[in-house]
Amino acid sequence: MSVLDNDREAPPGARERKREQRGWVWYDWANSVFPTSVITVFGSLYLTAVAADAAIADKATNGPHPCPSDGDGGTNKLVDCQIGILGLHFQAGSLWGYLLAVATVVQVLVVPVMGAIADRGQHKKRMLAISAFAGATATALMAFVAGTNWQLGVVLFILGNIGYGTSVVIYYSFIPEIATADERDGLSTRGWAFGYLGSGAALLLQLIIYLGRDALGLSEGNAAQIAFLTSGIWWAAFTLIPLRRLTDHQKAHGHEHGAGGVILGGFRELGNTLKVARAFPLTLAFLGTYLIYTDGIATVANVSAQYGSEELNFEDTVLITTILIVQFVAFAGGVLHGLVARRLGAKRTIMISLSVWVVVIAAAYFVQAGQALQFYLLAGGIGLVLGGTNALSRSLFSQMVPPGKEAQYFSIYEIGERATSWMGPLLFAAVAGATGSYRPAIISLVVFFFVGLVLMFFVPVRRAIRAVGNPEPSIL
C-alpha cells in the first residue's frame, strides 16, 4: 500500500477523486525544494557573500566607506562591508534579513489578489501552472547570479517568492474540491509528508555536490549555483504531475472580460471577502490560534542551526546532518499524524502535537555542548511533529472556509503566517541579548506552543464548520 494511495477500491466518482488526490500531493514534493534548499540552506550564504564581494569591489571606485582595509587583521565581509541601493547603504551581512522582509511585504500585496482572481475564474489549474513555472524559472536563473551582481539575485528571489506564495495558496484551495470532509486530514498529511521527503531528497543530492565540490573541481559558489539550478528544474519538472491530474471544478463568477476586468474583479472579490470574514469569527479564532503556534514552529526551524552552532559548538557537518534528519523524520511524522487524526480527529491530534512540541523545546535546553547524538535525537523529535502540526492545521482550516472562497481565505492564512513571523525571532533575540545565552532564548519559545495549545482547546471547530455551511467530518 503506497503512502500516496492508501484507499481501498472506490466507486467510479471516488476513483476520479482519488486520482486527483494522488496528483495533488506531488506539488508538495515539487515546491518544498524552494523553502528548504533556496531559503534555508543556500540562499542566505550565497547572496550575502556576493553582496560582500560587491562592497569590496565598490571600495576602489567609491572611496573607503564600504569596507575597511583588507589588511591589519582582515575584513569581516559579512558585517563591516556596506552595499547600497536607491541611495540607501547597509551592511552586506544584513542583506538577507532585509530581503526576506521585502519579499514578505511584496507577497502581502500580491498573493491575496491572486487568490481572489483564482476564486473568480474557471482556470485555477492554469494559474497554478503559471505561478509555479514562473517561480521555478526565477529560482533556476539564480544560478546566473555571480561576481558582484547581488541585485539580480534580489530581483529573482523576490519573483521566486511571489511564484511560490501564489502557487501554494492556489494549491491549498484545491483541498475542498478534491476531498470530502473525512478525507482532508489524510490528504493534507500525506502531501506534507511527501513534501518533506521530496525536499530532503533534493537537498541530499545538492549537499553531496556541495560537500564533494573540491573533488568535482567546483568552488563553494559554483556548488550553490548548481543548487539553485537543480531546485528550479526540480520544482518545474514535478509540477507537471499535478497539472496532468487536477481539473478545474469551479464556475466563473461575474462577467469580466479581458485581463483588466479579471484583475479588477479580483480586487473587488478580495475586498468583499475581508468584509464578510468578520461574519465568521470562529474561523478567525482558529486562524489566530494557528498564527501563534506556527510562529513558534517557524522560529524553531530558523534558529536551530544558530543554536547548534553558537551555543552547542557543533561543526557544519553536524548541522547539515541535522537538517537531513529533520527532513526525513518529518516524512514519517506527517504520515503518523494522519493515522492518529483518523482515529482521534484533527483537533485532538494537533493538541497532542503541540504538547510534544513543549516537551521537545524543553529538552533542547538540556542538550550538552558537543554531544552530537543528543542534538540528533532532538532533531528527530522536531521532525516528528514539524510537518504534521501544520498539515492538520491546513486541512482543519479548509473545513472552516466558506465554499467558493478557498483561495482567498488561504491567501489570508498564508499571509497572516508571514505577517506574524517576526514575533518568535524577536523574543528569541531579546532573551538571548538580555541573558547572554541561547539556552533561555530557546526555552522561551515554549510560550508559543503552550498558548496555542490552550487556545486550541477553546476553539469550537465543529461550530465553526457549521457556521460556514460545510459538512462536518465524522471525527473531529
Secondary structure as UniProt FT lines:
FT   TURN            3..4
FT   HELIX           12..31
FT   HELIX           34..43
FT   HELIX           44..62
FT   TURN            77..80
FT   STRAND          82..85
FT   TURN            86..87
FT   STRAND          88..91
FT   HELIX           92..94
FT   HELIX           95..120
FT   HELIX           124..141
FT   HELIX           142..144
FT   TURN            147..148
FT   HELIX           150..173
FT   HELIX           175..178
FT   TURN            181..183
FT   HELIX           184..211
FT   TURN            212..217
FT   HELIX           220..245
FT   HELIX           258..276
FT   HELIX           277..279
FT   HELIX           281..306
FT   HELIX           307..311
FT   HELIX           316..344
FT   HELIX           346..364
FT   TURN            365..366
FT   TURN            369..370
FT   HELIX           372..399
FT   TURN            403..404
FT   HELIX           406..419
FT   TURN            420..422
FT   HELIX           423..435
FT   HELIX           438..444
FT   HELIX           446..458
FT   HELIX           461..467
FT   TURN            468..469
//
